[in-house]
C-alpha cells in the first residue's frame, strides 16, 4: 500500500509573528520556516506504518514555491521514500490544495492519504474534509490513534464529548491530531540520504487544477494587546471586582 502524506512549509511555531505594516499579510522576511507540526505528526505516522509492514511506500507532497522542497527533504529524512513538489507562486486556499491532492491521488493511487488536521498559519482545518469529499472517500479527522488491518483503517478521533472510534474502508483520508504520536528527530545519516531521494516536479497546469482564489483578504491585523492580570488578596475582593468592574454578576 502506498501512503500519500501532505506537508506544508509554514513559519516556525517558535517565531513571534509580525504583521506587515501595510496589513497585507504576515512578514516572513528573514523568518525561520519549518514543516507544519501537524503534518510532521502525519509523516511520522506514515513512516511507522511502513516500518510495521503495512505500507510499501511513503510519498511526501508539498505545494508552494521552490523552498517548499526543503520541507519535502525533511519528510524524506524522517523516512519518506520520495517526494512530489507542486509549484505554486502564491499561497493556495484549502479548496485549491484539496484539488491538487485529489489530482495526485488519481495519479498515485494511494491506499491512504495522511495530513495534519490544520496548518498553524491559517488554522483553516478544511483541506482533509474537502479532499475526502472530492475523492468520495471515507474520512477520519482529528485522529489520536490509527491502525490498519485487513483493508480497514480503525481511527480513534478526538471530539468535544471524548473519543469516537471509526472503521473506514481503504482508501481513505486521515488527518492527524496532536496526540497521534511523537515525531522523531531525523538523524544526520538520514538527512544526508534524503538529499539523494527523488523529488518529482509538477505544476498546477499539469494537474489540471484551477487555483483561482475564491476569497478576498481585505486586511490582516495583529490582535489587540491583552491587559495585564491582577493578583487579588481575597475571594471577597474578586467578587467585588466581578460586580463593579467586569459586571458579570
C-alpha positions in Angstrom: 0.0 0.0 0.0 1.2 3.5 -0.9 0.7 6.4 1.5 0.5 9.9 0.4 1.3 12.4 3.1 0.9 16.2 2.6 3.4 18.6 4.2 3.3 22.3 4.3 6.0 24.9 4.8 5.0 27.4 7.5 6.5 29.9 9.9 8.2 28.0 12.7 5.9 27.7 15.7 8.6 29.3 17.9 8.7 32.5 15.9 6.8 35.6 17.1 4.5 36.5 14.2 4.7 40.1 12.8 2.1 41.6 10.5 3.3 43.7 7.6 3.0 47.5 8.1 0.6 47.7 5.1 -1.7 45.0 6.6 -1.4 42.7 3.5 -0.1 39.6 5.4 2.4 38.2 7.8 6.0 39.3 7.5 8.2 36.3 6.6 11.4 38.1 5.6 14.3 36.5 7.4 11.9 34.3 9.4 12.7 30.7 10.2 10.3 28.3 8.3 9.7 24.7 9.1 7.2 21.8 8.5 3.7 22.3 9.9 3.8 20.5 13.2 0.6 18.5 12.5 2.0 17.5 9.1 5.1 16.3 10.9 2.9 14.0 13.0 1.2 12.7 9.9 4.6 12.0 8.3 5.7 10.1 11.4 2.6 8.0 11.3 3.1 7.2 7.7 6.7 6.1 8.3 5.6 4.0 11.3 3.1 2.2 9.1 5.8 1.5 6.6 8.1 0.2 9.3 5.3 -2.1 10.6 5.0 -3.6 7.1 1.5 -2.1 6.5 2.7 0.3 3.7 5.3 -0.3 1.0 6.0 3.4 0.0 5.5 6.8 1.6 5.3 9.8 -0.8 5.6 13.3 0.7 3.8 16.1 -1.2 4.2 19.8 -0.8 2.6 22.7 -2.7 4.3 26.1 -3.0 7.4 28.0 -4.0 10.7 26.3 -4.7 11.7 26.5 -1.0 8.9 24.0 -0.2 11.3 21.4 -1.4 13.2 21.9 1.9 10.1 20.7 3.7 9.9 17.7 1.5 13.5 16.9 2.3 12.6 17.0 6.0 10.0 14.4 5.3 12.4 12.3 3.3 14.9 12.5 6.2 12.2 11.2 8.5 11.7 8.1 6.3 9.6 9.0 3.3 10.7 7.3 0.1 10.2 10.1 -2.4 8.6 13.5 -2.8 6.4 15.5 -5.1 6.6 19.2 -5.4 3.8 21.1 -7.0 5.0 24.6 -7.9 2.7 27.5 -6.9 3.9 31.1 -6.5 1.1 32.2 -4.2 -0.4 30.6 -1.1 -3.4 28.4 -2.0 -6.7 28.3 -0.4 -7.8 25.0 1.2 -10.1 24.1 -1.7 -7.3 24.5 -4.2 -4.9 22.4 -2.0 -7.6 19.7 -1.8 -8.0 19.8 -5.6 -4.2 19.3 -6.1 -4.1 16.4 -3.6 -7.2 14.9 -5.3 -5.4 15.0 -8.7 -2.3 13.5 -7.2 -4.4 10.7 -5.6 -5.7 9.8 -9.0 -2.1 9.7 -10.4 -0.5 7.9 -7.5 -3.4 5.6 -6.4 -2.6 5.6 -2.7 -4.4 3.4 -0.2 -4.2 6.1 2.4 -3.8 9.9 2.5 -2.4 11.4 5.7 -2.2 15.1 6.5 -2.2 17.3 9.6 -5.6 18.4 10.9 -4.8 22.0 10.2 -1.9 24.3 9.3 -0.7 26.7 12.0 -0.5 29.6 9.6 -4.2 29.9 8.6 -5.8 27.3 11.1 -8.4 26.6 8.4 -8.9 22.9 9.2 -10.6 22.3 5.9 -8.3 20.5 3.5 -8.8 16.9 4.7 -12.6 17.2 4.7 -12.7 18.8 1.3 -10.2 16.2 -0.1 -12.4 13.3 1.1 -15.4 14.9 -0.4 -13.7 15.4 -3.8 -12.5 11.8 -3.9 -15.6 10.3 -2.4 -13.5 8.5 0.3 -14.2 8.0 3.9 -12.5 10.4 6.3 -11.2 10.2 9.9 -10.3 13.7 11.2 -8.5 14.6 14.4 -7.0 11.2 14.7 -5.4 10.3 18.0 -4.9 6.6 17.1 -4.7 4.9 13.7 -4.4 1.2 13.0 -4.6 -0.5 9.6 -5.7 -4.2 9.3 -7.4 -6.3 6.6 -8.1 -3.3 4.3 -9.7 -1.3 7.1 -8.5 1.8 9.0 -9.5 2.0 12.6 -9.4 5.6 13.7 -9.9 6.9 17.2 -10.7 10.6 16.9 -11.0 13.4 19.5 -14.4 15.1 19.7 -15.9 17.5 22.2 -17.5 14.7 24.2 -14.5 12.5 24.4 -13.3 9.9 21.9 -15.0 8.4 18.8 -13.9 5.2 17.0 -14.4 4.9 13.3 -13.9 2.0 11.0 -13.1 3.1 7.4 -12.6 1.1 4.3 -9.4 1.9 2.4 -8.6 4.1 0.6 -9.5 6.9 3.0 -8.3 10.3 4.2 -7.0 10.7 7.8 -5.9 13.9 9.5 -3.5 13.8 12.4 -4.2 15.4 15.8 -1.6 16.3 18.4 -1.7 13.1 20.4 -1.4 10.7 17.5 2.4 10.2 18.0 5.7 12.0 18.9 7.6 12.7 15.7 11.2 11.5 15.5 14.3 13.6 15.0 15.9 12.9 11.7 19.4 11.5 12.2 22.4 13.0 10.3 22.8 9.9 8.1 19.2 10.1 7.1 19.4 13.8 6.4 22.3 13.0 4.1 20.4 10.1 2.4 17.4 12.4 1.9 19.5 14.6 -0.4 19.6 11.8 -3.0 16.0 10.7 -2.8 13.9 11.8 -5.8 11.5 14.7 -5.8 9.2 15.0 -8.8 8.3 18.5 -10.0 4.8 19.2 -11.2 2.8 22.3 -12.0 -0.9 23.2 -11.4 -1.4 23.2 -15.1 -0.1 19.7 -15.5 -2.6 18.5 -12.8 -5.4 20.5 -14.4 -6.1 22.4 -11.2 -7.6 25.9 -11.2 -6.2 27.7 -8.1 -8.0 31.0 -8.6 -8.8 32.4 -5.2 -12.4 32.4 -4.1 -11.9 34.8 -1.2 -10.5 38.3 -1.0 -8.5 39.2 2.1 -9.3 42.8 3.0 -6.8 43.3 5.8 -4.8 41.4 8.4 -4.3 42.9 11.8 -2.4 41.8 14.9 -4.6 41.1 17.9 -5.1 43.8 20.4 -2.6 43.6 23.3 -4.1 41.8 26.4 -4.3 43.7 29.7 -2.1 42.5 32.5 -3.7 40.3 35.1 -4.2 41.2 38.7 -3.4 39.3 41.9 -6.2 39.7 44.4 -5.9 39.3 48.1 -9.2 37.6 48.8 -12.4 36.0 47.4 -14.4 39.0 48.6 -12.2 41.3 46.5 -12.7 39.0 43.5 -16.4 39.1 43.9 -16.4 42.9 44.2 -14.4 43.3 41.0 -16.7 40.9 39.2 -19.7 43.0 40.3 -18.3 46.5 39.8 -15.7 46.2 37.0 -16.5 43.2 35.0 -20.2 43.4 35.7 -20.8 39.7 35.1 -22.6 39.0 38.4 
